[in-house]
């Protein structure tokens, strides 16, 4: 559980940072529109609360989680928005309390999970560490939407290494979900850590194709929180260049992404 404990700790810190953004918001500000079309700040927190609940069911009650999967299959194009709308309709204080209680329950369940356990999910089964990593990625990404809405510039941390890892591992998925064959060869990925003290590297050093730049920019790209045109990422090779156009760290169909700055949301 040592590796899992580390990412669970980082997930807790990511949640706490986001809580500091929304915990003292005036009720009216929960209705502010975020960069995600049709979603307010309340929708963003409602989505996180709902997904934390789904993760808790996956960890503690596989049968109940299976029922949630059936709901997703019954309305694949609307189920995420429907859940967010339902939660966003709650009074902000109640929604905030639900999110806090749900994430605390998930933290306890992940820490109590026996080593080597794999849990069902909407895609392939996930280990404890993978489940926590996925929750951290979503928390950071939706937190970015909220920070952008509030005009807050967050200081990036080395917790982003977890988001980077998902983004790199999801390379082939990004091609496949668009009906394309993934490149046969690995890329070299070299990203400058936010701390400035390290470079996070993946893939063979002698790879013919590579991606380089700041880790923060890579995370904004693969979570589709910024347009490639606004980021300092560099690709060498045609397949690596194509990847930066389509990269995503999340499961499901391709997202619309964000327009370049100056072109509106």
C-alpha positions as CSV (number, residue, x, y, z in Angstrom):
1,X,0.0,0.0,0.0
2,X,3.0,2.4,0.1
3,X,2.6,3.6,-3.4
4,X,-1.2,3.8,-3.0
5,X,-0.8,5.7,0.3
6,X,1.3,8.3,-1.4
7,X,-1.2,9.1,-4.1
8,X,-4.1,8.9,-1.6
9,X,-2.3,11.6,0.5
10,X,-1.9,13.7,-2.6
11,X,-5.5,13.3,-3.5
12,X,-6.4,14.6,-0.1
13,X,-4.2,17.6,-0.6
14,X,-5.8,18.3,-3.9
15,X,-9.2,18.2,-2.4
16,X,-8.2,20.5,0.4
17,X,-6.8,23.1,-2.1
18,X,-10.0,23.1,-4.0
19,X,-12.0,23.3,-0.8
20,X,-10.2,26.5,0.1
21,X,-11.5,28.0,-3.2
22,X,-15.1,27.1,-2.7
23,X,-15.6,26.6,1.0
24,X,-16.2,30.3,1.8
25,X,-17.9,31.3,-1.5
26,X,-21.1,33.4,-1.2
27,X,-24.1,31.4,-2.3
28,X,-24.7,33.5,-5.4
29,X,-21.2,32.7,-6.7
30,X,-22.0,29.0,-6.9
31,X,-24.1,29.9,-9.9
32,X,-21.2,31.5,-11.9
33,X,-20.8,29.9,-15.3
34,X,-17.5,28.0,-15.7
35,X,-15.6,27.3,-19.0
36,X,-17.5,24.0,-19.3
37,X,-20.6,24.8,-21.3
38,X,-23.8,24.7,-19.2
39,X,-21.9,24.0,-16.0
40,X,-21.7,26.4,-13.0
41,X,-19.3,26.1,-10.1
42,X,-22.1,24.1,-8.4
43,X,-22.1,21.7,-11.3
44,X,-18.3,21.2,-11.0
45,X,-18.5,20.3,-7.3
46,X,-21.6,18.2,-7.9
47,X,-19.8,16.2,-10.5
48,X,-16.9,15.6,-8.2
49,X,-19.2,14.5,-5.4
50,X,-21.1,12.2,-7.7
51,X,-17.9,10.6,-9.0
52,X,-16.5,10.2,-5.6
53,X,-19.6,8.3,-4.6
54,X,-19.3,6.1,-7.7
55,X,-15.7,5.3,-6.7
56,X,-16.8,4.6,-3.2
57,X,-19.3,2.1,-4.5
58,X,-16.7,0.5,-6.7
59,X,-14.4,0.0,-3.7
60,X,-17.0,-1.1,-1.2
61,X,-20.0,-2.6,-3.1
62,X,-19.4,-4.0,-6.5
63,X,-23.0,-5.0,-7.0
64,X,-24.3,-1.5,-6.3
65,X,-21.7,-0.1,-8.6
66,X,-22.8,-2.4,-11.3
67,X,-26.2,-0.8,-11.1
68,X,-24.6,2.6,-11.7
69,X,-22.9,1.2,-14.8
70,X,-26.3,0.0,-16.1
71,X,-27.6,3.6,-15.7
72,X,-24.6,4.9,-17.7
73,X,-25.3,2.3,-20.5
74,X,-28.9,3.3,-20.6
75,X,-28.2,7.0,-21.3
76,X,-24.5,7.2,-22.4
77,X,-24.8,10.7,-23.8
78,X,-26.6,12.4,-20.9
79,X,-25.9,10.5,-17.6
80,X,-22.9,12.7,-16.6
81,X,-24.7,16.0,-17.2
82,X,-27.9,14.6,-15.5
83,X,-26.0,13.8,-12.3
84,X,-24.3,17.2,-12.3
85,X,-27.6,19.0,-12.8
86,X,-29.2,17.0,-10.0
87,X,-26.4,17.9,-7.5
88,X,-26.2,21.5,-8.6
89,X,-29.8,22.0,-7.7
90,X,-29.0,21.5,-4.0
91,X,-28.4,24.4,-1.7
92,X,-24.6,25.2,-1.9
93,X,-24.1,24.4,1.8
94,X,-25.7,21.0,1.4
95,X,-23.7,20.2,-1.7
96,X,-20.5,21.3,-0.1
97,X,-21.3,19.0,2.9
98,X,-22.0,16.1,0.6
99,X,-18.8,16.5,-1.3
100,X,-16.7,16.7,1.9
101,X,-18.4,13.7,3.5
102,X,-18.1,11.6,0.3
103,X,-14.4,12.3,-0.3
104,X,-13.6,11.5,3.3
105,X,-15.5,8.2,3.0
106,X,-13.6,7.4,-0.2
107,X,-10.3,8.2,1.5
108,X,-11.0,5.8,4.3
109,X,-12.2,3.0,1.9
110,X,-9.1,3.4,-0.3
111,X,-6.7,3.2,2.7
112,X,-8.5,0.1,4.0
113,X,-8.5,-1.8,0.7
114,X,-6.3,-4.9,0.8
115,X,-3.1,-4.8,-1.2
116,X,-3.5,-6.1,-4.8
117,X,-7.3,-5.5,-4.9
118,X,-8.8,-4.4,-8.3
119,X,-12.1,-2.6,-8.4
120,X,-14.7,-2.4,-11.2
121,X,-14.9,0.8,-13.1
122,X,-16.5,2.3,-16.3
123,X,-13.4,1.1,-18.2
124,X,-10.9,-1.6,-17.2
125,X,-10.7,-2.6,-13.5
126,X,-8.5,-0.3,-11.4
127,X,-6.1,-0.8,-8.6
128,X,-6.2,1.3,-5.4
129,X,-3.4,3.6,-6.6
130,X,-5.1,3.9,-10.1
131,X,-8.4,4.8,-8.5
132,X,-6.9,7.5,-6.4
133,X,-4.9,8.8,-9.3
134,X,-8.0,9.1,-11.4
135,X,-9.8,11.0,-8.7
136,X,-6.9,13.3,-8.3
137,X,-6.8,14.0,-12.0
138,X,-10.5,14.9,-12.1
139,X,-10.3,17.0,-8.9
140,X,-7.4,19.0,-10.4
141,X,-9.1,19.5,-13.8
142,X,-12.5,20.5,-12.4
143,X,-10.7,22.7,-9.9
144,X,-9.0,24.4,-12.8
145,X,-12.4,25.3,-14.2
146,X,-13.4,26.8,-10.9
147,X,-10.1,28.7,-10.5
148,X,-10.5,30.1,-14.0
149,X,-14.0,31.2,-13.2
150,X,-12.9,33.0,-10.0
151,X,-9.9,34.5,-11.7
152,X,-7.5,32.6,-9.3
153,X,-4.1,31.6,-10.6
154,X,-3.2,28.4,-8.8
155,X,0.4,27.6,-8.0
156,X,1.1,24.2,-9.7
157,X,2.6,21.5,-7.5
158,X,4.4,18.2,-8.1
159,X,1.2,16.4,-7.5
160,X,0.8,17.0,-11.3
161,X,3.1,14.0,-11.8
162,X,0.0,11.8,-11.3
163,X,-1.9,13.6,-14.0
164,X,1.1,13.4,-16.3
165,X,1.3,9.7,-15.8
166,X,-2.4,9.2,-16.8
167,X,-1.9,11.4,-19.8
168,X,1.1,9.5,-21.1
169,X,-0.5,6.1,-20.5
170,X,-3.6,7.2,-22.3
171,X,-1.8,7.9,-25.6
172,X,-3.0,4.9,-27.4
173,X,-6.6,5.4,-26.1
174,X,-6.6,8.9,-27.5
175,X,-5.9,7.6,-31.0
176,X,-8.3,4.6,-30.7
177,X,-11.2,6.6,-29.5
178,X,-11.0,8.6,-32.7
179,X,-10.9,5.5,-34.8
180,X,-7.1,5.7,-35.6
181,X,-4.5,3.1,-35.0
182,X,-2.0,4.1,-32.3
183,X,1.6,4.5,-33.4
184,X,3.6,1.3,-33.0
185,X,6.7,2.9,-31.5
186,X,6.9,4.7,-28.1
187,X,7.5,8.4,-27.8
188,X,10.0,10.1,-25.5
189,X,8.2,12.5,-23.2
190,X,10.2,15.0,-21.1
191,X,8.3,17.5,-19.0
192,X,9.7,20.1,-16.6
193,X,8.2,19.6,-13.1
194,X,6.5,22.6,-11.5
195,X,9.1,22.7,-8.7
196,X,11.8,23.3,-11.4
197,X,14.0,20.7,-9.8
198,X,13.3,17.7,-12.0
199,X,12.3,16.5,-15.5
200,X,9.7,13.8,-15.7
201,X,10.7,11.4,-18.4
202,X,8.8,8.5,-20.1
203,X,9.7,6.3,-23.0
204,X,13.1,5.4,-24.6
205,X,15.8,8.1,-24.6
206,X,16.6,7.3,-28.3
207,X,12.9,7.5,-29.5
208,X,12.6,9.1,-32.9
209,X,9.5,11.1,-31.8
210,X,9.2,13.1,-28.6
211,X,7.2,15.7,-26.7
212,X,8.8,18.3,-24.4
213,X,7.6,21.2,-22.4
214,X,6.3,22.2,-19.0
215,X,4.4,19.5,-17.0
216,X,1.6,22.0,-16.2
217,X,1.0,22.7,-19.9
218,X,0.8,18.9,-20.6
219,X,-1.7,18.5,-17.8
220,X,-3.8,21.4,-19.1
221,X,-3.7,19.8,-22.6
222,X,-4.6,16.2,-21.7
223,X,-7.5,17.3,-19.4
224,X,-8.6,19.6,-22.2
225,X,-8.5,22.7,-20.0
226,X,-6.4,24.7,-22.5
227,X,-5.9,24.8,-26.2
228,X,-2.6,23.6,-27.6
229,X,-2.1,26.9,-29.3
230,X,-1.8,28.6,-25.9
231,X,0.7,26.0,-24.4
232,X,4.5,25.7,-24.6
233,X,4.6,22.1,-25.7
234,X,6.8,20.9,-28.5
235,X,6.4,17.8,-30.6
236,X,9.0,16.2,-32.8
237,X,7.7,13.8,-35.4
238,X,4.3,13.6,-37.2
239,X,2.7,11.1,-34.8
240,X,3.8,13.0,-31.7
241,X,2.4,16.2,-33.3
242,X,-0.9,14.5,-34.0
243,X,-1.0,13.2,-30.4
244,X,-0.8,16.8,-29.0
245,X,-3.9,17.6,-31.1
246,X,-6.0,14.8,-29.7
247,X,-4.5,13.9,-26.3
248,X,-6.9,13.2,-23.4
249,X,-6.4,11.8,-20.0
250,X,-10.1,10.9,-19.4
251,X,-12.2,7.9,-20.4
252,X,-15.1,8.3,-22.8
253,X,-15.6,10.0,-26.2
254,X,-13.4,12.9,-27.3
255,X,-14.2,16.2,-25.8
256,X,-14.6,19.4,-27.7
257,X,-11.7,21.0,-25.8
258,X,-11.2,24.7,-25.3
259,X,-10.9,27.4,-27.9
260,X,-7.6,29.3,-28.2
261,X,-7.5,32.5,-26.0
262,X,-9.3,35.3,-27.7
263,X,-11.8,33.1,-29.4
264,X,-14.2,32.8,-26.4
265,X,-15.2,29.7,-24.6
